[in-house]
Amino acid sequence: MVSGMSLPAYWISNFISDIIKTYIPIGFIILISVFFDCNYPGVAEIMMIYPWALVPFTYVTSFMFKSETGAQIITLFFHFLIAGMLVPI
């Protein structure tokens, strides 16, 4: 590595930063839902644990692709597809 950082330290710091970055929009969503009085039971709790499922899943699936662009497009499409299918009617 150019910076001299060990591989486990790199991946752990990258994982932590990705988790933190996902909590920023989640915080805004929770604030907006409180501001507009659209609080649904359990939604805030699900949003708080969602990054702990999303980030590791994305890391694991990224190793299935040869190009970064293909991995990003397919993974984003998969996340939107699954999220759209799991929304209750």
C-alpha contacts under 8 A as a table, 3 or more apart, distances in Angstrom:
res1	aa1	res2	aa2	distance
1	M	4	G	5.43
1	M	5	M	6.43
1	M	6	S	7.40
1	M	7	L	7.92
2	V	5	M	7.78
5	M	9	A	6.56
5	M	10	Y	6.43
6	S	9	A	5.33
6	S	10	Y	6.24
7	L	10	Y	5.07
7	L	11	W	6.32
8	P	11	W	5.23
8	P	12	I	6.03
9	A	12	I	5.19
9	A	13	S	6.02
10	Y	13	S	5.35
10	Y	14	N	6.05
11	W	14	N	4.98
11	W	15	F	5.98
12	I	15	F	5.04
12	I	16	I	6.19
13	S	16	I	5.13
13	S	17	S	6.13
14	N	17	S	5.18
14	N	18	D	6.14
15	F	18	D	5.14
15	F	19	I	6.24
15	F	55	V	7.42
16	I	19	I	5.13
16	I	20	I	6.21
17	S	20	I	5.06
17	S	21	K	6.05
18	D	21	K	5.04
18	D	22	T	6.32
18	D	55	V	6.99
19	I	22	T	5.30
19	I	23	Y	6.58
19	I	51	P	5.94
19	I	52	W	7.19
19	I	55	V	6.90
20	I	23	Y	5.23
20	I	24	I	6.86
21	K	24	I	5.55
21	K	25	P	7.75
22	T	25	P	6.18
22	T	26	I	6.59
22	T	51	P	6.29
23	Y	26	I	4.89
23	Y	27	G	5.90
23	Y	48	M	7.52
23	Y	51	P	7.52
24	I	27	G	5.24
24	I	28	F	6.57
25	P	28	F	5.01
25	P	29	I	6.15
26	I	29	I	5.03
26	I	30	I	6.19
26	I	47	M	6.63
26	I	48	M	7.53
27	G	30	I	5.20
27	G	31	L	6.16
28	F	31	L	5.06
28	F	32	I	6.08
29	I	32	I	5.16
29	I	33	S	6.12
30	I	33	S	5.11
30	I	34	V	6.19
30	I	44	A	6.60
31	L	34	V	5.12
31	L	35	F	6.02
32	I	35	F	4.92
32	I	36	F	6.10
33	S	36	F	5.28
33	S	37	D	5.84
33	S	38	C	4.90
33	S	39	N	5.92
34	V	37	D	4.91
34	V	38	C	6.20
34	V	39	N	6.15
35	F	38	C	7.82
39	N	43	V	7.75
40	Y	43	V	5.85
41	P	44	A	7.67
42	G	45	E	5.26
42	G	46	I	6.23
43	V	46	I	5.13
43	V	47	M	6.13
44	A	47	M	5.06
44	A	48	M	6.21
45	E	48	M	5.11
45	E	49	I	6.56
46	I	49	I	5.37
46	I	50	Y	5.97
47	M	50	Y	5.08
47	M	51	P	7.60
48	M	51	P	6.97
49	I	52	W	5.53
49	I	53	A	7.10
50	Y	53	A	5.41
50	Y	54	L	6.09
51	P	54	L	4.85
51	P	55	V	5.73
52	W	55	V	6.08
52	W	56	P	6.83
53	A	56	P	5.94
53	A	57	F	6.19
54	L	57	F	5.26
54	L	58	T	6.10
55	V	58	T	5.14
55	V	59	Y	6.22
56	P	59	Y	5.01
56	P	60	V	6.18
57	F	60	V	5.21
57	F	61	T	6.16
58	T	61	T	5.22
58	T	62	S	5.99
58	T	75	T	7.00
59	Y	62	S	5.25
59	Y	63	F	7.16
60	V	63	F	5.94
60	V	64	M	7.78
61	T	64	M	5.54
61	T	65	F	7.76
61	T	71	A	7.84
61	T	75	T	7.45
62	S	65	F	5.94
62	S	68	E	7.91
62	S	71	A	5.69
62	S	72	Q	7.83
62	S	75	T	7.79
63	F	66	K	7.68
64	M	71	A	7.76
65	F	68	E	7.25
65	F	70	G	6.82
65	F	71	A	5.50
66	K	70	G	7.64
66	K	71	A	7.64
67	S	70	G	5.41
67	S	71	A	6.31
68	E	71	A	5.11
68	E	72	Q	6.14
69	T	72	Q	5.16
69	T	73	I	6.18
70	G	73	I	5.25
70	G	74	I	5.99
71	A	74	I	5.39
71	A	75	T	5.83
72	Q	75	T	5.27
72	Q	76	L	6.00
73	I	76	L	5.31
73	I	77	F	6.09
74	I	77	F	5.07
74	I	78	F	6.01
75	T	78	F	4.99
75	T	79	H	6.17
76	L	79	H	5.10
76	L	80	F	6.25
77	F	80	F	5.21
77	F	81	L	6.00
78	F	81	L	5.01
78	F	82	I	6.06
79	H	82	I	5.29
79	H	83	A	5.98
80	F	83	A	5.06
80	F	84	G	5.94
81	L	84	G	5.15
81	L	85	M	6.20
82	I	85	M	5.10
82	I	86	L	6.11
83	A	86	L	5.30
83	A	87	V	6.42
84	G	87	V	5.63
